[in-house]
Amino acid sequence: MSDLDARLTAIFRVAFPSLDELAIPSATRDSVAAWDSIAAVTLAGLVEEEFGPVFDPDQAADWASYADVRRALAEHLDA
């Protein structure tokens, strides 16, 4: 597991404490009942707190999966 994945998995564990760690990489808005608009804001805040980048609120609102968040972070960190 890369450092990015380890850090992002830790964020998902905070945002979705009832989600099994093994399920995190495949987590989606549809598969996680707790992933509502409040959880999305919390997730975006935790990501920004951990990684520092400030995402456009519309971009963060479009995150629908762990993969979406990871992709946005990877793109932003590589920029």
Biopython code that builds the backbone (N, CA, C, O; Angstrom):
import numpy as np
from Bio.PDB.StructureBuilder import StructureBuilder

atoms = [
    (1, "MET", "N", (0.855, -1.177, 0.000)),
    (1, "MET", "CA", (0.000, 0.000, 0.000)),
    (1, "MET", "C", (0.899, 1.238, 0.000)),
    (1, "MET", "O", (1.815, 1.362, 0.812)),
    (2, "SER", "N", (0.614, 2.141, -0.926)),
    (2, "SER", "CA", (1.402, 3.367, -1.007)),
    (2, "SER", "C", (1.078, 4.291, 0.166)),
    (2, "SER", "O", (0.076, 4.110, 0.859)),
    (3, "ASP", "N", (1.931, 5.270, 0.372)),
    (3, "ASP", "CA", (1.699, 6.256, 1.421)),
    (3, "ASP", "C", (0.382, 6.992, 1.185)),
    (3, "ASP", "O", (-0.370, 7.242, 2.127)),
    (4, "LEU", "N", (0.106, 7.336, -0.070)),
    (4, "LEU", "CA", (-1.150, 8.008, -0.410)),
    (4, "LEU", "C", (-2.333, 7.140, -0.022)),
    (4, "LEU", "O", (-3.285, 7.624, 0.589)),
    (5, "ASP", "N", (-2.282, 5.859, -0.374)),
    (5, "ASP", "CA", (-3.383, 4.953, -0.045)),
    (5, "ASP", "C", (-3.534, 4.765, 1.459)),
    (5, "ASP", "O", (-4.653, 4.722, 1.968)),
    (6, "ALA", "N", (-2.429, 4.653, 2.165)),
    (6, "ALA", "CA", (-2.498, 4.484, 3.625)),
    (6, "ALA", "C", (-3.127, 5.705, 4.280)),
    (6, "ALA", "O", (-3.971, 5.574, 5.166)),
    (7, "ARG", "N", (-2.723, 6.876, 3.851)),
    (7, "ARG", "CA", (-3.267, 8.109, 4.424)),
    (7, "ARG", "C", (-4.740, 8.292, 4.059)),
    (7, "ARG", "O", (-5.546, 8.707, 4.892)),
    (8, "LEU", "N", (-5.084, 7.982, 2.812)),
    (8, "LEU", "CA", (-6.472, 8.116, 2.385)),
    (8, "LEU", "C", (-7.364, 7.082, 3.073)),
    (8, "LEU", "O", (-8.503, 7.384, 3.432)),
    (9, "THR", "N", (-6.856, 5.880, 3.256)),
    (9, "THR", "CA", (-7.610, 4.850, 3.982)),
    (9, "THR", "C", (-7.869, 5.294, 5.415)),
    (9, "THR", "O", (-8.963, 5.080, 5.937)),
    (10, "ALA", "N", (-6.891, 5.902, 6.052)),
    (10, "ALA", "CA", (-7.074, 6.417, 7.415)),
    (10, "ALA", "C", (-8.158, 7.484, 7.444)),
    (10, "ALA", "O", (-8.949, 7.533, 8.387)),
    (11, "ILE", "N", (-8.208, 8.334, 6.435)),
    (11, "ILE", "CA", (-9.238, 9.365, 6.356)),
    (11, "ILE", "C", (-10.614, 8.724, 6.221)),
    (11, "ILE", "O", (-11.560, 9.125, 6.899)),
    (12, "PHE", "N", (-10.723, 7.734, 5.351)),
    (12, "PHE", "CA", (-12.006, 7.055, 5.177)),
    (12, "PHE", "C", (-12.435, 6.357, 6.466)),
    (12, "PHE", "O", (-13.630, 6.286, 6.753)),
    (13, "ARG", "N", (-11.494, 5.843, 7.244)),
    (13, "ARG", "CA", (-11.831, 5.194, 8.515)),
    (13, "ARG", "C", (-12.415, 6.200, 9.496)),
    (13, "ARG", "O", (-13.298, 5.860, 10.284)),
    (14, "VAL", "N", (-11.929, 7.437, 9.451)),
    (14, "VAL", "CA", (-12.480, 8.492, 10.320)),
    (14, "VAL", "C", (-13.850, 8.928, 9.814)),
    (14, "VAL", "O", (-14.791, 9.062, 10.596)),
    (15, "ALA", "N", (-13.962, 9.148, 8.514)),
    (15, "ALA", "CA", (-15.222, 9.627, 7.940)),
    (15, "ALA", "C", (-16.329, 8.575, 8.004)),
    (15, "ALA", "O", (-17.503, 8.906, 8.170)),
    (16, "PHE", "N", (-15.942, 7.300, 7.870)),
    (16, "PHE", "CA", (-16.911, 6.194, 7.849)),
    (16, "PHE", "C", (-16.454, 5.103, 8.809)),
    (16, "PHE", "O", (-15.985, 4.053, 8.370)),
    (17, "PRO", "N", (-16.585, 5.338, 10.120)),
    (17, "PRO", "CA", (-16.033, 4.397, 11.110)),
    (17, "PRO", "C", (-16.629, 2.992, 11.055)),
    (17, "PRO", "O", (-15.981, 2.041, 11.492)),
    (18, "SER", "N", (-17.823, 2.840, 10.540)),
    (18, "SER", "CA", (-18.413, 1.496, 10.492)),
    (18, "SER", "C", (-17.992, 0.718, 9.247)),
    (18, "SER", "O", (-18.322, -0.460, 9.113)),
    (19, "LEU", "N", (-17.273, 1.362, 8.342)),
    (19, "LEU", "CA", (-16.835, 0.708, 7.111)),
    (19, "LEU", "C", (-15.615, -0.161, 7.382)),
    (19, "LEU", "O", (-14.624, 0.303, 7.946)),
    (20, "ASP", "N", (-15.693, -1.426, 6.976)),
    (20, "ASP", "CA", (-14.577, -2.355, 7.138)),
    (20, "ASP", "C", (-13.388, -1.854, 6.316)),
    (20, "ASP", "O", (-13.550, -1.437, 5.169)),
    (21, "GLU", "N", (-12.200, -1.898, 6.906)),
    (21, "GLU", "CA", (-11.006, -1.383, 6.237)),
    (21, "GLU", "C", (-10.769, -2.048, 4.883)),
    (21, "GLU", "O", (-10.316, -1.392, 3.946)),
    (22, "LEU", "N", (-11.065, -3.321, 4.771)),
    (22, "LEU", "CA", (-10.863, -4.021, 3.505)),
    (22, "LEU", "C", (-11.827, -3.550, 2.418)),
    (22, "LEU", "O", (-11.551, -3.717, 1.230)),
    (23, "ALA", "N", (-12.952, -2.965, 2.817)),
    (23, "ALA", "CA", (-13.945, -2.480, 1.859)),
    (23, "ALA", "C", (-13.658, -1.053, 1.396)),
    (23, "ALA", "O", (-14.273, -0.582, 0.439)),
    (24, "ILE", "N", (-12.745, -0.371, 2.052)),
    (24, "ILE", "CA", (-12.503, 1.038, 1.743)),
    (24, "ILE", "C", (-12.075, 1.266, 0.301)),
    (24, "ILE", "O", (-12.635, 2.154, -0.342)),
    (25, "PRO", "N", (-11.123, 0.527, -0.248)),
    (25, "PRO", "CA", (-10.710, 0.810, -1.627)),
    (25, "PRO", "C", (-11.830, 0.687, -2.661)),
    (25, "PRO", "O", (-11.751, 1.294, -3.729)),
    (26, "SER", "N", (-12.848, -0.076, -2.363)),
    (26, "SER", "CA", (-13.962, -0.225, -3.304)),
    (26, "SER", "C", (-15.197, 0.570, -2.869)),
    (26, "SER", "O", (-16.276, 0.410, -3.441)),
    (27, "ALA", "N", (-15.036, 1.419, -1.864)),
    (27, "ALA", "CA", (-16.165, 2.195, -1.341)),
    (27, "ALA", "C", (-16.684, 3.185, -2.375)),
    (27, "ALA", "O", (-15.921, 3.867, -3.058)),
    (28, "THR", "N", (-18.005, 3.238, -2.463)),
    (28, "THR", "CA", (-18.673, 4.210, -3.328)),
    (28, "THR", "C", (-19.823, 4.840, -2.559)),
    (28, "THR", "O", (-20.253, 4.333, -1.523)),
    (29, "ARG", "N", (-20.301, 5.932, -3.077)),
    (29, "ARG", "CA", (-21.450, 6.597, -2.461)),
    (29, "ARG", "C", (-22.643, 5.648, -2.388)),
    (29, "ARG", "O", (-23.425, 5.701, -1.439)),
    (30, "ASP", "N", (-22.781, 4.785, -3.383)),
    (30, "ASP", "CA", (-23.906, 3.847, -3.406)),
    (30, "ASP", "C", (-23.723, 2.670, -2.454)),
    (30, "ASP", "O", (-24.706, 2.109, -1.970)),
    (31, "SER", "N", (-22.480, 2.292, -2.182)),
    (31, "SER", "CA", (-22.240, 1.117, -1.334)),
    (31, "SER", "C", (-22.094, 1.452, 0.142)),
    (31, "SER", "O", (-22.126, 0.552, 0.981)),
    (32, "VAL", "N", (-21.934, 2.730, 0.478)),
    (32, "VAL", "CA", (-21.755, 3.150, 1.870)),
    (32, "VAL", "C", (-22.971, 3.986, 2.278)),
    (32, "VAL", "O", (-23.118, 5.136, 1.863)),
    (33, "ALA", "N", (-23.830, 3.394, 3.089)),
    (33, "ALA", "CA", (-25.079, 4.059, 3.479)),
    (33, "ALA", "C", (-24.834, 5.409, 4.160)),
    (33, "ALA", "O", (-25.639, 6.329, 4.021)),
    (34, "ALA", "N", (-23.739, 5.524, 4.883)),
    (34, "ALA", "CA", (-23.458, 6.760, 5.624)),
    (34, "ALA", "C", (-22.915, 7.882, 4.731)),
    (34, "ALA", "O", (-22.726, 9.002, 5.205)),
    (35, "TRP", "N", (-22.663, 7.602, 3.461)),
    (35, "TRP", "CA", (-22.079, 8.599, 2.552)),
    (35, "TRP", "C", (-23.184, 9.521, 2.045)),
    (35, "TRP", "O", (-23.695, 9.351, 0.939)),
    (36, "ASP", "N", (-23.537, 10.488, 2.867)),
    (36, "ASP", "CA", (-24.532, 11.478, 2.500)),
    (36, "ASP", "C", (-23.833, 12.821, 2.294)),
    (36, "ASP", "O", (-22.603, 12.873, 2.266)),
    (37, "SER", "N", (-24.591, 13.902, 2.151)),
    (37, "SER", "CA", (-23.980, 15.207, 1.880)),
    (37, "SER", "C", (-23.121, 15.693, 3.046)),
    (37, "SER", "O", (-22.098, 16.342, 2.828)),
    (38, "ILE", "N", (-23.518, 15.393, 4.261)),
    (38, "ILE", "CA", (-22.725, 15.789, 5.428)),
    (38, "ILE", "C", (-21.415, 15.004, 5.458)),
    (38, "ILE", "O", (-20.355, 15.568, 5.729)),
    (39, "ALA", "N", (-21.488, 13.721, 5.182)),
    (39, "ALA", "CA", (-20.276, 12.901, 5.150)),
    (39, "ALA", "C", (-19.344, 13.357, 4.028)),
    (39, "ALA", "O", (-18.123, 13.307, 4.182)),
    (40, "ALA", "N", (-19.902, 13.796, 2.911)),
    (40, "ALA", "CA", (-19.084, 14.278, 1.798)),
    (40, "ALA", "C", (-18.308, 15.531, 2.198)),
    (40, "ALA", "O", (-17.137, 15.678, 1.848)),
    (41, "VAL", "N", (-18.960, 16.431, 2.930)),
    (41, "VAL", "CA", (-18.284, 17.645, 3.410)),
    (41, "VAL", "C", (-17.202, 17.275, 4.418)),
    (41, "VAL", "O", (-16.101, 17.824, 4.384)),
    (42, "THR", "N", (-17.515, 16.352, 5.305)),
    (42, "THR", "CA", (-16.538, 15.882, 6.291)),
    (42, "THR", "C", (-15.341, 15.253, 5.593)),
    (42, "THR", "O", (-14.194, 15.534, 5.940)),
    (43, "LEU", "N", (-15.610, 14.404, 4.612)),
    (43, "LEU", "CA", (-14.547, 13.751, 3.865)),
    (43, "LEU", "C", (-13.644, 14.785, 3.191)),
    (43, "LEU", "O", (-12.420, 14.685, 3.270)),
    (44, "ALA", "N", (-14.238, 15.765, 2.536)),
    (44, "ALA", "CA", (-13.452, 16.808, 1.868)),
    (44, "ALA", "C", (-12.596, 17.575, 2.870)),
    (44, "ALA", "O", (-11.433, 17.872, 2.595)),
    (45, "GLY", "N", (-13.161, 17.895, 4.024)),
    (45, "GLY", "CA", (-12.397, 18.600, 5.061)),
    (45, "GLY", "C", (-11.234, 17.774, 5.577)),
    (45, "GLY", "O", (-10.139, 18.299, 5.781)),
    (46, "LEU", "N", (-11.463, 16.493, 5.789)),
    (46, "LEU", "CA", (-10.391, 15.613, 6.265)),
    (46, "LEU", "C", (-9.277, 15.475, 5.223)),
    (46, "LEU", "O", (-8.095, 15.460, 5.564)),
    (47, "VAL", "N", (-9.667, 15.376, 3.962)),
    (47, "VAL", "CA", (-8.673, 15.287, 2.886)),
    (47, "VAL", "C", (-7.828, 16.548, 2.851)),
    (47, "VAL", "O", (-6.603, 16.478, 2.762)),
    (48, "GLU", "N", (-8.481, 17.701, 2.922)),
    (48, "GLU", "CA", (-7.739, 18.964, 2.889)),
    (48, "GLU", "C", (-6.852, 19.126, 4.119)),
    (48, "GLU", "O", (-5.742, 19.650, 4.024)),
    (49, "GLU", "N", (-7.335, 18.685, 5.255)),
    (49, "GLU", "CA", (-6.535, 18.774, 6.479)),
    (49, "GLU", "C", (-5.277, 17.907, 6.388)),
    (49, "GLU", "O", (-4.202, 18.314, 6.830)),
    (50, "GLU", "N", (-5.418, 16.727, 5.820)),
    (50, "GLU", "CA", (-4.292, 15.794, 5.722)),
    (50, "GLU", "C", (-3.310, 16.162, 4.617)),
    (50, "GLU", "O", (-2.096, 16.095, 4.811)),
    (51, "PHE", "N", (-3.832, 16.549, 3.465)),
    (51, "PHE", "CA", (-2.982, 16.742, 2.292)),
    (51, "PHE", "C", (-2.727, 18.200, 1.941)),
    (51, "PHE", "O", (-1.823, 18.501, 1.161)),
    (52, "GLY", "N", (-3.510, 19.103, 2.504)),
    (52, "GLY", "CA", (-3.273, 20.517, 2.267)),
    (52, "GLY", "C", (-3.962, 21.138, 1.080)),
    (52, "GLY", "O", (-4.273, 22.328, 1.140)),
    (53, "PRO", "N", (-4.227, 20.411, -0.016)),
    (53, "PRO", "CA", (-4.831, 21.091, -1.152)),
    (53, "PRO", "C", (-6.257, 21.533, -0.851)),
    (53, "PRO", "O", (-6.983, 20.900, -0.085)),
    (54, "VAL", "N", (-6.621, 22.614, -1.466)),
    (54, "VAL", "CA", (-7.995, 23.090, -1.326)),
    (54, "VAL", "C", (-8.703, 22.793, -2.643)),
    (54, "VAL", "O", (-8.351, 23.338, -3.690)),
    (55, "PHE", "N", (-9.686, 21.937, -2.576)),
    (55, "PHE", "CA", (-10.437, 21.554, -3.761)),
    (55, "PHE", "C", (-11.632, 22.463, -3.937)),
    (55, "PHE", "O", (-12.193, 22.966, -2.963)),
    (56, "ASP", "N", (-12.013, 22.667, -5.165)),
    (56, "ASP", "CA", (-13.235, 23.383, -5.472)),
    (56, "ASP", "C", (-14.393, 22.593, -4.852)),
    (56, "ASP", "O", (-14.449, 21.372, -4.999)),
    (57, "PRO", "N", (-15.312, 23.268, -4.167)),
    (57, "PRO", "CA", (-16.420, 22.534, -3.534)),
    (57, "PRO", "C", (-17.226, 21.689, -4.515)),
    (57, "PRO", "O", (-17.721, 20.622, -4.151)),
    (58, "ASP", "N", (-17.362, 22.153, -5.751)),
    (58, "ASP", "CA", (-18.094, 21.359, -6.747)),
    (58, "ASP", "C", (-17.348, 20.080, -7.090)),
    (58, "ASP", "O", (-17.963, 19.035, -7.303)),
    (59, "GLN", "N", (-16.017, 20.162, -7.145)),
    (59, "GLN", "CA", (-15.220, 18.968, -7.436)),
    (59, "GLN", "C", (-15.382, 17.956, -6.310)),
    (59, "GLN", "O", (-15.626, 16.777, -6.567)),
    (60, "ALA", "N", (-15.251, 18.399, -5.082)),
    (60, "ALA", "CA", (-15.383, 17.494, -3.939)),
    (60, "ALA", "C", (-16.796, 16.912, -3.864)),
    (60, "ALA", "O", (-16.970, 15.757, -3.475)),
    (61, "ALA", "N", (-17.787, 17.692, -4.228)),
    (61, "ALA", "CA", (-19.166, 17.202, -4.200)),
    (61, "ALA", "C", (-19.389, 16.108, -5.235)),
    (61, "ALA", "O", (-20.301, 15.295, -5.089)),
    (62, "ASP", "N", (-18.568, 16.081, -6.274)),
    (62, "ASP", "CA", (-18.694, 15.064, -7.316)),
    (62, "ASP", "C", (-18.007, 13.749, -6.963)),
    (62, "ASP", "O", (-18.199, 12.750, -7.658)),
    (63, "TRP", "N", (-17.204, 13.731, -5.886)),
    (63, "TRP", "CA", (-16.557, 12.496, -5.500)),
    (63, "TRP", "C", (-17.611, 11.451, -5.158)),
    (63, "TRP", "O", (-18.437, 11.654, -4.268)),
    (64, "ALA", "N", (-17.574, 10.351, -5.864)),
    (64, "ALA", "CA", (-18.564, 9.297, -5.635)),
    (64, "ALA", "C", (-17.939, 7.978, -5.221)),
    (64, "ALA", "O", (-18.630, 6.970, -5.070)),
    (65, "SER", "N", (-16.610, 7.994, -5.037)),
    (65, "SER", "CA", (-15.939, 6.754, -4.655)),
    (65, "SER", "C", (-14.553, 7.064, -4.090)),
    (65, "SER", "O", (-14.020, 8.163, -4.245)),
    (66, "TYR", "N", (-14.000, 6.061, -3.437)),
    (66, "TYR", "CA", (-12.612, 6.152, -2.971)),
    (66, "TYR", "C", (-11.717, 6.450, -4.167)),
    (66, "TYR", "O", (-10.813, 7.281, -4.083)),
    (67, "ALA", "N", (-11.973, 5.764, -5.283)),
    (67, "ALA", "CA", (-11.158, 5.949, -6.484)),
    (67, "ALA", "C", (-11.209, 7.391, -6.982)),
    (67, "ALA", "O", (-10.194, 7.922, -7.433)),
    (68, "ASP", "N", (-12.383, 8.035, -6.907)),
    (68, "ASP", "CA", (-12.504, 9.439, -7.319)),
    (68, "ASP", "C", (-11.629, 10.340, -6.452)),
    (68, "ASP", "O", (-10.926, 11.213, -6.961)),
    (69, "VAL", "N", (-11.678, 10.123, -5.155)),
    (69, "VAL", "CA", (-10.890, 10.936, -4.228)),
    (69, "VAL", "C", (-9.408, 10.710, -4.474)),
    (69, "VAL", "O", (-8.623, 11.657, -4.517)),
    (70, "ARG", "N", (-9.036, 9.455, -4.633)),
    (70, "ARG", "CA", (-7.620, 9.130, -4.868)),
    (70, "ARG", "C", (-7.117, 9.768, -6.159)),
    (70, "ARG", "O", (-6.021, 10.326, -6.198)),
    (71, "ARG", "N", (-7.918, 9.681, -7.203)),
    (71, "ARG", "CA", (-7.542, 10.251, -8.497)),
    (71, "ARG", "C", (-7.374, 11.771, -8.391)),
    (71, "ARG", "O", (-6.407, 12.323, -8.916)),
    (72, "ALA", "N", (-8.302, 12.446, -7.722)),
    (72, "ALA", "CA", (-8.217, 13.900, -7.545)),
    (72, "ALA", "C", (-6.966, 14.278, -6.759)),
    (72, "ALA", "O", (-6.279, 15.243, -7.094)),
    (73, "LEU", "N", (-6.682, 13.516, -5.722)),
    (73, "LEU", "CA", (-5.478, 13.789, -4.924)),
    (73, "LEU", "C", (-4.214, 13.561, -5.734)),
    (73, "LEU", "O", (-3.308, 14.393, -5.711)),
    (74, "ALA", "N", (-4.142, 12.462, -6.439)),
    (74, "ALA", "CA", (-2.960, 12.147, -7.233)),
    (74, "ALA", "C", (-2.714, 13.231, -8.285)),
    (74, "ALA", "O", (-1.576, 13.648, -8.497)),
    (75, "GLU", "N", (-3.772, 13.678, -8.934)),
    (75, "GLU", "CA", (-3.632, 14.742, -9.928)),
    (75, "GLU", "C", (-3.163, 16.034, -9.294)),
    (75, "GLU", "O", (-2.300, 16.724, -9.837)),
    (76, "HIS", "N", (-3.730, 16.359, -8.153)),
    (76, "HIS", "CA", (-3.383, 17.611, -7.480)),
    (76, "HIS", "C", (-1.959, 17.573, -6.925)),
    (76, "HIS", "O", (-1.231, 18.562, -7.009)),
    (77, "LEU", "N", (-1.571, 16.452, -6.367)),
    (77, "LEU", "CA", (-0.240, 16.349, -5.785)),
    (77, "LEU", "C", (0.857, 16.296, -6.845)),
    (77, "LEU", "O", (1.989, 16.706, -6.589)),
    (78, "ASP", "N", (0.527, 15.795, -8.029)),
    (78, "ASP", "CA", (1.489, 15.737, -9.115)),
    (78, "ASP", "C", (1.634, 17.076, -9.825)),
    (78, "ASP", "O", (2.618, 17.308, -10.528)),
    (79, "ALA", "N", (0.663, 17.949, -9.643)),
    (79, "ALA", "CA", (0.658, 19.245, -10.361)),
    (79, "ALA", "C", (1.742, 20.166, -9.840)),
    (79, "ALA", "O", (1.883, 21.289, -10.324)),
]
sb = StructureBuilder()
sb.init_structure("model")
sb.init_model(0)
sb.init_chain("A")
sb.init_seg("    ")
for serial, (resi, resn, name, xyz) in enumerate(atoms, 1):
    if name == "N":
        sb.init_residue(resn, " ", resi, " ")
    sb.init_atom(name, np.array(xyz, "f"), 0.0, 1.0, " ", f" {name:<3s}", serial, name[0])
structure = sb.get_structure()
